[in-house]
Amino acid sequence: MLTLLKEIFTWWNHQTLGTRLFTLFFGKFVGEDDLGNKYYEIKNSRRWVIYKNEVDATKIPNEWYSWMHFTKNKIENLHNLKKFDWQKPHQSNQTGTKNSYHPNKNNNEIKKKYKSWKN
């Protein structure tokens, strides 16, 4: 019951009731990525994604990003690309989390390249 209320009144928790109904009646399922996001389109070239967990646009992998933005390239219809051993899996934006990049993460003290006139 709580999930239904969230779906009716909030847009930031996955999809709204209107999006669910629109997807059910008009959406054509195109595919799903490794993260569980589902991609749909309709005849007039409108495309959208239903996110698996948290709604975050950076969770769209590269092969689906090009499809979402109508970028014509050789991988547009091949959403299951062969990944090489050296390629890392797609990650969403880590800014603001404990996994974000910090150049001096191991060093607590910042080393200056010059000497200040004040000591």
C-alpha positions in Angstrom: 0.0 0.0 0.0 2.8 2.4 0.9 4.5 1.6 -2.5 1.3 2.5 -4.3 1.0 5.8 -2.4 4.7 6.6 -3.2 4.0 5.9 -6.9 1.0 8.1 -7.0 2.4 11.2 -5.2 6.1 11.2 -5.7 8.1 11.2 -8.9 11.6 10.6 -7.4 10.8 7.1 -6.3 11.1 5.1 -9.5 8.1 5.8 -11.7 4.8 7.5 -11.1 1.4 5.9 -11.7 1.0 7.9 -14.9 4.4 6.6 -16.2 3.5 3.1 -15.3 0.1 3.3 -17.2 1.7 5.0 -20.2 4.4 2.4 -20.4 1.8 -0.4 -20.0 -0.4 0.8 -22.8 1.9 2.5 -25.3 5.5 1.5 -24.5 7.4 -1.1 -26.5 10.1 -2.8 -24.5 13.5 -2.5 -26.2 15.9 -4.0 -23.7 17.5 -4.1 -20.3 21.0 -3.2 -19.2 23.3 -4.9 -16.6 22.0 -2.7 -13.8 18.4 -3.8 -14.3 17.2 -0.5 -16.0 14.5 -1.1 -18.6 14.3 0.9 -21.8 11.1 1.7 -23.8 10.0 3.6 -26.9 6.9 4.5 -28.9 6.4 5.0 -32.6 7.0 8.7 -32.7 10.6 8.1 -31.5 10.0 9.0 -27.8 12.3 7.0 -25.6 12.5 6.6 -21.8 14.0 4.5 -19.1 12.5 2.9 -16.0 15.3 2.8 -13.4 15.7 -0.3 -11.2 16.6 1.3 -7.9 17.5 5.0 -7.3 16.6 7.4 -10.1 20.0 8.7 -11.4 20.8 9.6 -15.0 24.4 8.6 -14.5 23.3 5.0 -14.1 22.8 4.7 -17.9 25.7 2.7 -19.5 27.4 4.0 -22.6 25.7 1.7 -25.1 22.2 2.8 -23.9 23.2 6.4 -23.6 23.7 6.6 -27.3 20.4 4.9 -27.9 18.5 7.3 -25.5 20.0 10.4 -27.3 19.5 9.2 -30.9 23.2 9.0 -31.6 23.8 7.1 -34.8 26.8 4.8 -34.4 27.6 1.1 -35.0 26.6 0.0 -31.5 23.1 1.5 -31.5 21.3 -1.8 -32.1 23.9 -4.0 -30.3 23.1 -3.3 -26.7 24.9 -6.4 -25.5 28.4 -5.5 -26.4 31.4 -7.7 -25.9 33.4 -6.3 -23.0 37.1 -6.9 -22.8 38.9 -8.0 -19.7 40.6 -4.7 -19.1 37.3 -2.7 -19.2 35.7 -1.8 -15.9 32.0 -2.1 -15.4 29.9 1.1 -15.6 29.6 3.1 -12.4 27.2 6.0 -11.6 28.6 9.3 -10.5 30.4 8.9 -7.2 30.6 12.6 -6.3 29.6 13.2 -2.7 30.0 9.6 -1.6 32.7 7.8 0.3 33.9 6.3 -3.0 34.6 9.7 -4.6 38.0 10.6 -5.8 40.3 12.5 -3.5 43.8 13.2 -4.8 45.3 13.3 -1.3 43.2 10.5 0.3 46.2 8.7 1.8 48.0 11.8 2.8 46.4 14.0 5.4 48.8 16.9 4.8 49.0 18.7 1.5 52.5 19.2 0.4 53.1 22.6 -1.2 55.5 23.1 -4.1 56.7 26.4 -2.7 57.8 27.9 0.6 55.6 30.5 2.1 57.0 33.7 3.5 55.0 33.1 6.7 56.0 30.1 8.7 
